[in-house]
Amino acid sequence: MPNIKELQAKAIAVRKELLQTIYIGGTGHTGGALSSTDLLVGLFYYKMKHDPKNPLWDERDRFLLSKGHSVEGYYTILADCGYFPKEELKTFSKFKSRLIGHPSTKVPGVEMNTGSLGHGLPVGVGMAIAFKMDNKDNKVYVLMGDGEQAEGSIWEAAMAASNYKLDNIVGIVDRNHLQISGNTEDVMKLEDFSAKWTAFGWDVQQINGNNMDEIIKAYDSVCTKNGKPHLIIANTIKGKGVSFMENVAKWHHGVPTEEQLKVALEELDCQLKELM
C-alpha cells in the first residue's frame, strides 16, 4: 500500500513549484494545474510503470495530458522524477525554451504534443488497440478536462474504445466545473455526465479527485480486465490549495503577483505542517 501522507505532501510540493514556475514564466493555466495535481501525483508516484532514466522503455505505461494547457504540474512532476533538470523549470515559456505552454515531445517523458482539445483520447485509443494487438499489458491513461467534453472527437473515441473492448485504457476527467468562459453547465451542459459515458459502454466511477485515498483506490480498481474501457470522473476544485484561487474562473489563465504568490506559498506551507 502506498503512503498516503507522503503522496499528499508531494502534491503540496508540486503545487508550490508549479506556482513559482508560472510566476517566473509570466503565464500559465493556474486553476486547472492546481485542480489536477493530486491526480497526476497518484499516477506518476504510485500507479504508472515508467522509468525516468529510460523514457522510451518499451514496457512503460502511456500518459497523455489531453487538457494540455494545464501543463505546469506535468512539467514539475517530470522534472522532480528526473526526466530533466529542475533548474530548467525556470525557462518555462521563455524564448527558445523547450518547456512551452503545452506538452511537447521535445521534453523527455512527454508522449504526445497536446493543446488542441479533444485529441488525447482518440490517440490513446489507438495506443490501447496497438497494445492489444501486440498482446502487451501496458496501460494508457488519458487526463481530460470537463470543458473539453464538448469536443465531438471525445465521443467518437469513446464509442471506438467500447467497440474494441479496450479495458487497458483509463480516461480521467478533471471535473472542476469551470472552463475559461465560465461554469461548464452554463457553457455546454454535461449532466447526466456519468450516464452518458455509461451509455457509451464504459465502466464509470466518480471520486473526489482531490482526495488521495480515493484516487489510489480508484487507480487500483481499474486494473481489472472486464472487457470495458474505464472512466474516472474526478470531482475537483479549480485552484485547489490556494484559498483565493479556489472556484474562481479568472484563475483559469491567471498569473499571481509577487504578493499573491507569497500568500499562496504560505498557505501551502501551513497545509504541509498540518499534514505532518
C-alpha positions in Angstrom: 0.0 0.0 0.0 1.3 3.5 -0.8 2.0 6.0 2.0 -1.0 8.4 1.5 0.6 11.1 3.6 3.8 11.1 1.5 1.7 11.4 -1.7 -0.3 14.3 -0.1 2.9 16.0 0.8 4.3 15.5 -2.7 1.1 17.1 -4.1 1.6 20.2 -1.9 5.3 20.4 -3.0 4.2 20.2 -6.7 1.6 22.9 -6.2 4.3 25.2 -4.7 6.7 24.5 -7.5 4.2 25.0 -10.3 3.0 28.3 -8.9 6.6 29.5 -8.9 7.1 28.3 -12.4 4.0 30.2 -13.6 5.1 33.3 -11.7 8.6 33.3 -13.3 7.3 32.4 -16.7 4.7 35.2 -16.5 2.0 33.0 -18.0 0.1 29.8 -17.2 -3.1 28.0 -16.6 -3.1 28.1 -12.8 -6.5 26.9 -11.8 -6.5 23.7 -13.9 -3.0 22.8 -13.0 -3.8 23.0 -9.3 -7.1 21.1 -9.6 -5.4 18.1 -11.4 -2.2 17.9 -9.2 -3.4 15.1 -6.9 -4.5 13.0 -9.9 -1.0 13.4 -11.5 0.8 12.7 -8.3 -1.2 9.5 -7.8 -0.3 8.3 -11.4 3.4 9.2 -11.5 4.5 8.4 -7.9 2.3 5.3 -7.4 0.4 3.8 -10.3 2.1 4.1 -13.6 5.0 2.0 -14.8 7.7 4.4 -16.1 11.4 4.9 -15.9 12.9 8.5 -16.0 16.3 7.0 -16.9 14.8 5.3 -19.9 11.9 7.5 -21.1 11.3 5.2 -24.1 11.2 2.0 -22.1 9.0 -0.3 -24.1 7.1 -1.7 -21.1 6.1 1.8 -19.7 2.5 2.8 -19.4 1.5 5.8 -21.5 0.2 9.1 -20.2 -1.5 11.7 -22.3 -2.4 15.1 -21.0 -5.3 15.9 -23.3 -6.1 19.1 -21.4 -2.6 20.3 -22.5 -3.0 23.8 -21.2 -2.6 22.6 -17.6 1.0 21.6 -18.3 2.7 23.2 -15.4 2.1 20.4 -12.9 3.0 17.9 -15.5 6.4 19.5 -16.2 7.0 19.9 -12.4 6.5 16.2 -11.8 8.6 15.1 -14.8 11.4 17.3 -13.5 11.0 16.0 -10.0 11.1 12.4 -11.3 14.3 13.1 -13.1 13.3 13.4 -16.7 15.1 16.7 -17.0 16.8 19.1 -14.5 14.6 21.0 -12.2 16.5 24.2 -12.9 15.0 24.1 -16.4 11.6 24.9 -15.0 12.7 28.5 -14.7 12.8 28.7 -18.5 9.1 27.9 -18.8 7.5 29.8 -21.7 10.7 31.7 -22.3 12.3 32.3 -25.7 13.9 29.1 -27.1 12.8 27.0 -24.1 11.5 23.5 -24.8 9.1 23.9 -21.9 6.4 25.7 -23.9 2.9 26.3 -22.7 1.6 22.9 -23.8 3.1 19.5 -23.6 5.8 19.0 -26.3 7.6 15.7 -27.3 10.8 17.7 -27.1 10.5 17.2 -23.4 11.6 13.7 -22.2 8.6 11.8 -20.7 6.0 13.6 -22.9 4.3 11.1 -25.2 2.3 13.5 -27.4 2.0 17.1 -28.3 -1.3 18.3 -26.9 -3.1 21.6 -26.7 -5.9 21.5 -29.2 -8.6 19.9 -27.1 -10.3 16.5 -27.9 -7.2 14.8 -29.3 -5.8 12.9 -26.3 -8.5 10.2 -26.1 -8.5 9.3 -29.8 -4.7 8.9 -29.8 -4.9 7.0 -26.5 -7.5 4.6 -28.1 -5.1 3.9 -30.9 -2.3 3.2 -28.5 -4.6 0.8 -26.5 -5.6 -1.0 -29.7 -1.9 -1.5 -30.6 -1.1 -2.9 -27.1 -4.0 -5.4 -27.5 -2.8 -6.4 -31.0 0.8 -7.0 -29.6 -0.5 -8.9 -26.5 1.1 -6.3 -24.2 -0.1 -5.4 -20.7 0.8 -1.7 -21.0 -1.9 0.7 -19.9 -2.9 4.0 -21.3 -4.0 6.9 -19.1 -5.6 10.0 -20.6 -6.4 13.1 -18.4 -9.1 15.2 -19.9 -10.8 18.5 -18.9 -14.5 18.8 -18.3 -14.8 21.7 -20.7 -13.1 19.5 -23.2 -16.0 17.2 -23.2 -17.8 19.4 -25.7 -15.4 18.1 -28.4 -17.1 15.6 -30.7 -13.8 13.6 -31.1 -14.1 12.6 -27.5 -17.3 10.7 -28.1 -16.1 9.1 -31.3 -13.1 7.7 -29.4 -15.4 6.7 -26.5 -17.5 4.7 -28.9 -14.5 3.0 -30.5 -12.9 2.1 -27.2 -16.1 0.3 -26.2 -16.4 -1.4 -29.5 -12.9 -2.8 -29.3 -13.3 -3.8 -25.6 -10.3 -1.7 -24.5 -10.0 -2.5 -20.8 -6.4 -1.3 -21.0 -7.3 2.4 -21.3 -8.3 4.7 -18.4 -9.9 8.0 -19.1 -9.8 10.5 -16.2 -11.9 13.7 -16.3 -10.8 16.7 -14.2 -14.4 17.6 -13.3 -13.8 21.1 -11.7 -17.0 22.6 -13.3 -15.2 25.7 -14.6 -13.7 26.5 -18.0 -12.2 29.6 -19.4 -15.6 31.3 -20.1 -17.4 30.2 -17.0 -19.3 27.3 -15.5 -19.4 24.2 -17.7 -23.1 23.8 -17.1 -23.7 27.3 -18.4 -21.4 26.9 -21.5 -22.3 23.3 -22.5 -24.3 21.1 -20.1 -22.7 17.8 -19.3 -25.0 16.2 -16.8 -26.0 13.4 -16.5 -22.3 13.0 -17.2 -21.8 9.6 -15.7 -24.9 8.2 -17.5 -23.5 9.4 -20.9 -20.2 7.6 -20.5 -22.0 4.5 -19.2 -24.3 4.6 -22.3 -21.2 4.5 -24.4 -20.1 1.3 -22.8 -17.6 2.5 -20.3 -17.0 1.3 -16.8 -17.6 4.5 -14.8 -16.9 5.6 -11.3 -16.9 9.0 -9.5 -14.5 10.1 -6.9 -13.2 13.1 -5.0 -10.3 14.0 -7.3 -8.5 15.9 -4.5 -8.7 13.1 -2.0 -5.5 10.9 -2.4 -7.0 7.9 -0.6 -10.0 7.8 -3.1 -7.6 8.4 -6.0 -5.4 5.5 -5.2 -8.4 3.2 -4.6 -9.8 4.2 -8.0 -6.5 3.6 -9.8 -6.2 0.2 -8.2 -9.7 -0.7 -9.1 -9.3 -0.1 -12.9 -6.7 -2.8 -13.2 -9.4 -5.4 -13.7 -9.8 -6.9 -17.2 -13.5 -6.7 -17.6 -13.7 -6.0 -21.3 -14.7 -2.4 -20.8 -12.7 0.9 -21.0 -12.5 2.7 -17.7 -13.5 6.2 -16.8 -12.8 8.0 -13.6 -14.9 11.2 -13.1 -12.7 13.1 -10.6 -14.6 15.8 -8.9 -12.1 18.5 -8.1 -11.8 22.2 -7.1 -10.3 24.6 -9.6 -7.4 26.4 -8.0 -7.3 23.7 -5.3 -4.9 24.5 -2.4 -4.9 28.3 -2.6 -8.0 29.9 -0.9 -8.3 33.0 -3.1 -7.9 30.9 -6.3 -10.4 28.1 -5.5 -13.6 28.1 -7.7 -12.7 31.4 -9.3 -13.0 31.3 -13.1 -10.5 34.1 -13.7 -7.7 31.9 -12.4 -8.1 29.6 -15.4 -5.4 31.7 -17.0 -4.3 33.8 -14.1 -0.8 34.6 -13.1 -0.2 35.6 -9.4 1.5 38.8 -8.5 4.6 38.7 -6.2 2.4 39.3 -3.2 -0.2 36.8 -4.2 2.5 34.2 -4.8 3.8 34.8 -1.3 0.4 34.3 0.3 -0.2 31.2 -1.8 3.1 29.6 -0.8 2.4 30.4 2.9 -1.0 28.8 2.7 0.6 25.6 1.2 3.3 25.6 3.8 0.6 25.7 6.5 -1.1 22.7 4.9 2.1 20.8 4.9 2.7 21.5 8.6 -0.9 20.4 9.4 -0.3 17.2 7.4 2.9 16.3 9.3 
